[in-house]
Amino acid sequence: MPYYDVIVVGLGPGGASAAEALGRAGLRVLALERATLPRYKPCGGCLSLKIDRILSPDFHPLIEKVVYGGRLTFRFGQEVVARSPEPVAYMVMRDRFDAFLVERAAKTGVEIHTGEQVTAIQESADGVEVQTKQGTYQAAFLVGADGVQSVVARTLGLGAKRRIALALEGEIIPSAEEELLFDDLAYIDFGSVPYGYGWIFPKQSHLSVGVAGLKGYIRHPKPYYQELLAAEHLLEGEIALEERHGYIIPVFSGTRPLTTRRTLVVGDAAGLVDPFLGEGIYYAIRSGQLAAQAIIQALQEPSLSLSTYEEALAAEIYPEFRAARKMALFIYHFPRIGYAVLQDSSLIEGYFDVLRGRNTYQDFWERLKRQAGVDLLTWLGLLRKHPKQVAATYDRVASRYDQAQQRWKTLLGEGAWKHLEALVARHVRPGARVLDAGTGTGAAIEMLLQATDPAEVVGIDVSEKMLARAQQKIQDPRVRFQQQDMTFLPYPDRSFDMVISTWALETVSHPKQVVQEFLRVIKDDGYVIYAFSSLPPRGIGKLYAFLLERLLGKKYAWHFLSAETRPYHVCSHSQIATFGKGPHTIAVLRKCCTVMEEAVPCILPESWLREERREGCVAG
């Protein structure tokens, strides 16, 4: 049975780089690849310029296009051109690039078997045994570089925590020469693909066009791909040639073991993909090199284990991925804000330096937070809006509001919304009379009708067009809508069993006065339940709040409520809960509460006092 120092499974960039480094060290290496090379590999083929720091320049003849910046849009809107005087990235075709790396490995003496699929792996204290349909091989160590669906990683339970992104890419030759757009800028659109982006990468004689988004946020990338083609005038009839390929990307989301005593995994098999841009080639090559170093050290010094590989990743790659993941959470949860921030030329040039390897994600993230936080207190002054201004604002956005609210609930407020549903189900009694203040397009009323059985529901809002949308959606005889300002409710005292208000207090100048009105109109045994956007006291939540308010405050007549302005009362009958690390708050108040001062004593309703006296007599 053939015996080797190392067996490498998979000959993508990670496996080929590991094999080459091991071969250069004089080790006997077998590399197994299930495909016949060269083979097409679906991938954008974008190499960040920092690749020059870890790979000798003999691959440069394979570069199809040198990229000097990007064309950025938000949902295919106005374009921002960010051009740098220096290169940012290289575009390659993976079939040629991967074959080149394999050829380099072969020149070091690595034994290469293509078209040979691994079927089984066994590891013992002394080594590993790898079985294929063609034979069985043994080695002291094993490198798993066999991609996102790695046999090695699955068999041995290895690989970082990951989220799967669904991608669809087409290699396209437009039919009209003047439409080729073969310039030196990459095109990226934010916001059109949930938790992802669309791209057009220029190659030597065609375009690589694709979309990718996290599984769970998108079901299938095809509709987003078609939308990108339409937006960029690349629809059927305007394309001379197109080849589409779907694939999945293992996006890093946290650390888990990547080594056993005799095996380690690299690249996509290890889940080592940049959480922000989805770049995998650089990290595959670098992890392959680090893996080879760890194996060489373990062979030279038997007391060393392969854990030196994970230590190297922890020092060099994991801190970058953690910062990139924060970037991803920011940009993809708030794509409109991210797009606005990236229009700052100095910031985007700073990010280009990350791609060049001159700067780190960690430093760039800190810079982003500092720069975005300039004059924070100035920008966070409360927006003062007259009700007529608020009404006009929401009349303008009524036709798009449901879509925006759904995105808000899904990406930002899911936990808060579920908590609200539970509270409503618990406290709305059958036959109750409920007021929904600031009903908008009626989302809270829809939830209320699904979870409870009220006798009457009144939805009020200052926006006529928002109410019209609500009436179109909700055709229930128990529900009526009225155009009213919730600052001064036209209802008698104690006329409702419950008042609900969901993310509406942010639109008024005096939220405490509004909640005091809610308390006035509930019955003695009633409830006030309201959700609002609260200003987190520190950290990333405060940055998000600042950016959201700066970008959206005027458009939606809306602001975050600080600890000083939030309406709440601290007593044994009230409840408060926060979600999303601070930005979302849900409060429950009873008739005894007052919100003008949080800590003043309760003012118990007379009916409560009578009940307490009666219970006291019975107890006596």
Secondary structure, 3 states (H helix, E strand, C coil): CCEEEEEEECCCHHHHHHHHHHHHCCCCEEEEECCCCCCCCCCCCEEEHHHHHCCCHHHHHHCCEEECEEEEEECCCCCEEEECCCCCEEECCHHHHHHHHHHHHHHCCCEEEECCCEEEEEECCCCEEEEECCCEEEEEEEEECCCCCCHHHHHHCCCCEEEEEEEEEEEEEECCHHHCCCCCCEEEEECCCCCEEEEEEECCCCEEEEEEEEECCECCCHHHHHHHHHHCCCCCCCEEEEEEEEEEEEEEEECCCCECCCEEECHHHHCCCCCCCCCCHHHHHHHHHHHHHHHHHHHHCCCCCCHHHHHHHHHHCHHHHHHHHHHHHHHHHCHHHHHHHCCCHHHHHHHHHHHHCCCCHHHHHHHHHHHHCCCHHHHCCCCCCCHHHHHHHHHHHHHHHHHHHHHHHHHHCHHHHHHHHHHHHHHCCCCCEEEEECCCCCHHHHHHHHHCCCCEEEEEECCHHHHHHHHHHCCCCCEEEEECCCCCCCCCCCCEEEEEEECCHHHCCCHHHHHHHHHHHEEEEEEEEEEEEECCCCHHHHHHHHHHHHHHHHHHCCCCECCCCCCCCCCCCCEEEEECCCCEEEEEEECCCCCCCCCCCCCCCHHHHHHHHHHHHHHC
